[in-house]
Structure formats: structure tokens, C-alpha cells
Amino acid sequence: MLFFTQCFGAVLDLIHLRFQHYKAKRVFSAAGQLVCVVNPTHSLKYAPTRSAAAQASTEQGILPPCHHHEAVHDPQLVPCTCPLFSCPWEGHLEVVVSHLRQTHRINILQGAEIVFLATDMHLPAPTDWIIMHSCLGHQFLLLLRKQEKYEGHPQFFATMMLIGTPTQANNFTYRLELNRNQRRLKWEATPRSILECVDSVISDGDCLVLNTSLAQLFSDNGSLAIGIAITTSKVHSSEAEI
């Protein structure tokens, strides 16, 4: 009976996972799009062990400033770019992807267009959903964060960062699209370089920003499907339209 119960539970989990994939593919009609189910992760940067000053700033709706770049003395070395952890690692830009995959276990997907399916949107802030996206010969970092920018008012922030230099980032355009119940929301912009601070990008609002009510309009049973497309472009523009 114990063996049967465990096997039955595994089958139910598999059916649930397949159902999530089906829902995402039903929302995004493009056949053959890769669907990635991304589970939430609580960022250790905002753990209870942080300093009182950092805690006070977050309670006031201000994200902690980024100081890690100031400690880099060798211009050829960059600090760890993972937004989830305060990691002391430093290395060359070309090995950042290996560090993120091996040390922080961040998954990587390939393809010009994918669907990012974030689960458990109801979890309290701060919560992150993060993957790496490989296409057009480069690697990108996609981050969706639930953060209380103002006390008692959580918001969702989604941004795409190129694991490369700012000059390289200017050669690309990324598009984030939500589509559900005859509603469509699209954000299109030039990705920022991973050498910049992702917390600054979020605090500046230079990304797709959703309040709780808007996120609920596009979510399905606590999951949010975001279509992602990356193209090469020299045009610098950002827009959000419904």
C-alpha cells in the first residue's frame, strides 16, 4: 500500500505538471513554444539576518543599494550577478554562466521564444522567479520579483538582463507579453547588462511592473504565464500597452 501510495502521488504530480504546460500553451497559441514551469525562491538578500539599516530601508519601500561593484579592483573581474544571493564570488564575465548554473542551480533554456510560467504567485513578498535564457549566441537572465515597494502594496517586476557588456546589450530587444481572457499586455525594451544592478533596475521601474490586481487578471489558478521573445535590434525603445 505504501508503494502504491507513493507511485500514485508521483503520477498525480506528473499530471499536474502536464496540465500546467497545457494551460500555458493554450494561452500562447504559437505552436512549438517551449514552456518552462518556474517555482518561486525566497531571496537570501532579504533574509531576517540582514542589518537593521537595510531592514528599515526595505520597510520604507526602498530597495537596498548595490555596493558590490565597488569592491571589484581588477577591471577584468566581475562579482556574482545572481540577484537572489549576496555571493562573494568574482570571476571573468565568460564564466558567469557556469557559476550561476553550478553554484546557484539556475536553469537555462534555449530558443528565441519561450513561455515563462511562474507558479504560486500568492506567496508573500519578497519572492523571486528566475531562469537563464540562451538564444542568438548569448545568455540572458530573466527575473520576476514580487516586492513591496510600498508597505502593504506588493508589486511584480519582470526584467531581462544580458550576461554581457552594456554595448552588447544595446544590440538586442526583448519582449514580455501576457495574454489571457481577451486582454494583452506587452513590454518591449532593450535589455540591461548584468554588470548593472538588478535592484536599481527594479527601483527605477525600468521593467514590466504589475500591481496585484493587474497580475490577477492575467494569472490562472495562481500561475502567471509570460511569453518571452528576443530579437537583434539597434532601435532603443520601451513601451507598455494593453
C-alpha positions as CSV (number, residue, x, y, z in Angstrom):
1,M,0.0,0.0,0.0
2,L,2.8,2.4,0.8
3,F,4.5,1.7,-2.6
4,F,1.1,2.2,-4.3
5,T,0.5,5.5,-2.5
6,Q,4.0,6.8,-3.4
7,C,3.6,5.9,-7.1
8,F,0.0,7.3,-7.2
9,G,1.3,10.6,-5.7
10,A,4.1,10.8,-8.3
11,V,1.6,10.2,-11.1
12,L,-0.6,13.0,-9.7
13,D,2.4,15.4,-9.7
14,L,3.2,14.5,-13.3
15,I,-0.4,15.0,-14.4
16,H,-0.4,18.4,-12.6
17,L,2.8,19.4,-14.3
18,R,1.5,18.4,-17.7
19,F,-1.7,20.3,-17.0
20,Q,0.3,23.5,-16.3
21,H,2.2,23.1,-19.6
22,Y,-1.2,22.6,-21.4
23,K,-2.6,25.8,-19.8
24,A,0.4,27.8,-20.9
25,K,0.3,26.5,-24.4
26,R,-3.4,27.2,-24.6
27,V,-2.8,30.8,-23.6
28,F,0.0,31.3,-26.1
29,S,-1.2,29.9,-29.4
30,A,2.3,29.8,-31.1
31,A,2.9,26.1,-31.7
32,G,6.2,24.6,-30.5
33,Q,7.0,27.3,-27.9
34,L,9.0,25.9,-25.1
35,V,7.1,26.2,-21.7
36,C,9.2,26.4,-18.5
37,V,7.5,26.0,-15.2
38,V,9.4,28.2,-12.7
39,N,9.0,27.7,-8.9
40,P,9.4,30.7,-6.5
41,T,12.5,31.2,-4.4
42,H,12.9,33.5,-1.4
43,S,15.9,35.8,-1.9
44,L,18.5,35.4,0.8
45,K,19.4,39.1,0.3
46,Y,16.2,40.0,2.2
47,A,16.5,37.3,4.9
48,P,15.8,38.3,8.5
49,T,19.5,38.3,9.3
50,R,20.1,41.5,7.3
51,S,21.3,44.6,9.0
52,A,18.8,46.9,10.8
53,A,19.6,49.7,8.3
54,A,18.8,47.5,5.3
55,Q,15.6,46.3,7.0
56,A,14.5,49.8,7.7
57,S,15.0,50.9,4.1
58,T,13.0,48.0,2.8
59,E,10.2,48.7,5.2
60,Q,10.1,52.2,3.8
61,G,9.8,50.8,0.3
62,I,13.4,51.4,-0.7
63,L,15.5,48.5,-2.1
64,P,18.9,48.1,-0.6
65,P,21.6,49.9,-2.6
66,C,24.1,47.9,-4.7
67,H,27.6,48.3,-3.4
68,H,29.2,45.0,-4.7
69,H,30.7,46.6,-7.8
70,E,32.7,49.0,-5.6
71,A,34.8,46.1,-4.3
72,V,36.0,45.0,-7.7
73,H,39.6,46.1,-8.1
74,D,40.5,44.1,-11.2
75,P,38.6,45.5,-14.1
76,Q,38.6,42.1,-15.8
77,L,36.8,40.5,-12.8
78,V,33.1,40.9,-12.1
79,P,31.1,40.0,-9.0
80,C,28.4,37.3,-8.8
81,T,25.4,38.6,-10.7
82,C,22.8,36.3,-9.2
83,P,20.0,38.6,-7.7
84,L,19.0,36.0,-5.2
85,F,22.1,35.9,-3.1
86,S,24.8,38.1,-1.6
87,C,27.6,36.0,-3.1
88,P,31.3,36.9,-2.6
89,W,32.3,35.2,-5.9
90,E,34.3,37.1,-8.5
91,G,35.4,35.9,-11.9
92,H,35.6,36.7,-15.6
93,L,32.4,37.5,-17.5
94,E,32.7,34.5,-19.7
95,V,32.4,32.1,-16.7
96,V,29.5,33.8,-15.0
97,V,27.0,31.4,-16.6
98,S,28.9,28.4,-15.3
99,H,28.9,29.9,-11.8
100,L,25.2,30.6,-11.9
101,R,24.4,27.1,-13.1
102,Q,26.7,25.1,-10.8
103,T,26.7,27.2,-7.6
104,H,23.2,28.7,-7.7
105,R,21.4,25.9,-9.7
106,I,19.7,28.3,-12.1
107,N,18.2,26.5,-15.0
108,I,18.9,27.6,-18.6
109,L,16.6,27.3,-21.6
110,Q,17.3,27.6,-25.3
111,G,15.1,29.2,-28.0
112,A,14.2,32.6,-29.4
113,E,10.7,32.4,-27.9
114,I,9.7,30.7,-24.7
115,V,6.9,30.8,-22.1
116,F,7.9,31.6,-18.6
117,L,5.2,30.0,-16.3
118,A,5.7,31.4,-12.7
119,T,3.8,29.4,-10.0
120,D,2.5,30.3,-6.6
121,M,2.0,34.0,-7.3
122,H,0.1,34.3,-4.0
123,L,3.3,33.8,-1.8
124,P,4.2,36.8,0.3
125,A,6.9,39.2,-0.8
126,P,9.8,39.2,-1.3
127,T,9.8,36.3,-3.7
128,D,11.8,35.7,-7.0
129,W,11.3,33.6,-10.1
130,I,14.4,33.3,-12.2
131,I,15.8,31.4,-15.2
132,M,18.6,31.9,-17.8
133,H,17.6,32.1,-21.4
134,S,20.0,31.2,-24.2
135,C,19.4,32.4,-27.7
136,L,21.1,34.3,-30.6
137,G,24.5,33.2,-29.3
138,H,24.1,34.9,-25.9
139,Q,22.7,34.2,-22.4
140,F,20.1,36.3,-20.7
141,L,18.8,36.3,-17.1
142,L,15.0,36.7,-16.7
143,L,13.9,37.8,-13.3
144,L,10.3,38.1,-11.9
145,R,10.2,39.6,-8.5
146,K,7.3,40.2,-6.0
147,Q,8.4,43.1,-3.9
148,E,6.7,45.5,-1.5
149,K,8.0,48.8,-3.0
150,Y,5.4,50.5,-0.7
151,E,4.4,49.0,2.6
152,G,1.4,46.8,2.2
153,H,1.3,47.1,-1.6
154,P,3.2,44.3,-3.3
155,Q,4.1,44.6,-6.9
156,F,5.5,42.3,-9.6
157,F,8.6,43.4,-11.5
158,A,9.9,41.5,-14.6
159,T,13.1,42.3,-16.4
160,M,15.6,40.8,-18.8
161,M,19.4,41.2,-18.3
162,L,22.1,40.2,-20.8
163,I,25.0,38.3,-19.4
164,G,27.4,40.6,-21.2
165,T,28.5,44.2,-21.5
166,P,26.2,47.2,-21.9
167,T,27.5,47.6,-25.5
168,Q,26.4,44.1,-26.3
169,A,23.0,44.6,-24.6
170,N,22.2,47.5,-26.9
171,N,22.2,45.1,-29.8
172,F,19.1,43.3,-28.6
173,T,15.4,43.9,-27.9
174,Y,13.3,41.7,-25.6
175,R,9.5,41.4,-25.4
176,L,7.5,40.3,-22.4
177,E,3.8,39.5,-23.2
178,L,0.9,38.5,-21.1
179,N,-2.3,37.3,-22.9
180,R,-5.4,36.0,-21.2
181,N,-9.2,36.4,-21.3
182,Q,-9.1,38.8,-24.3
183,R,-6.5,41.0,-22.6
184,R,-3.0,41.6,-23.8
185,L,-0.2,43.4,-22.0
186,K,3.2,43.8,-23.7
187,W,6.5,45.3,-22.6
188,E,9.3,45.8,-25.1
189,A,12.7,47.3,-24.3
190,T,16.5,47.0,-24.7
191,P,17.9,44.6,-22.0
192,R,20.2,45.9,-19.4
193,S,23.6,44.5,-18.9
194,I,24.1,42.1,-16.0
195,L,27.0,44.3,-14.9
196,E,24.4,46.8,-13.8
197,C,22.5,46.2,-10.5
198,V,19.2,44.5,-11.0
199,D,17.9,46.1,-7.8
200,S,18.4,49.5,-9.3
201,V,16.6,48.5,-12.5
202,I,13.6,47.5,-10.3
203,S,13.7,50.6,-8.1
204,D,13.8,52.8,-11.2
205,G,10.8,51.0,-12.7
206,D,12.7,50.3,-16.0
207,C,10.9,47.0,-16.4
208,L,7.4,45.4,-16.7
209,V,5.6,46.4,-13.5
210,L,2.3,44.9,-12.4
211,N,0.3,45.7,-9.3
212,T,-1.6,42.8,-7.6
213,S,-4.9,43.5,-9.3
214,L,-3.4,43.5,-12.8
215,A,-1.4,40.4,-12.1
216,Q,-4.6,38.6,-11.0
217,L,-6.2,39.5,-14.3
218,F,-3.5,37.6,-16.2
219,S,-2.9,34.8,-13.7
220,D,-4.6,31.4,-13.9
221,N,-5.0,29.5,-10.6
222,G,-2.0,31.2,-9.0
223,S,0.3,30.9,-12.1
224,L,1.4,33.7,-14.4
225,A,2.4,32.8,-18.0
226,I,4.8,35.3,-19.6
227,G,5.7,35.0,-23.3
228,I,9.4,35.9,-24.0
229,A,10.9,36.8,-27.3
230,I,14.3,38.2,-28.0
231,T,15.4,39.8,-31.3
232,T,18.5,41.6,-32.6
233,S,17.8,45.3,-32.9
234,K,19.6,48.7,-32.8
235,V,16.4,50.5,-32.0
236,H,16.1,51.7,-28.4
237,S,12.5,51.9,-27.3
238,S,10.4,50.8,-24.4
239,E,6.6,50.7,-24.3
240,A,3.8,49.1,-22.3
241,E,0.5,48.7,-24.0
242,I,-2.8,47.0,-23.3
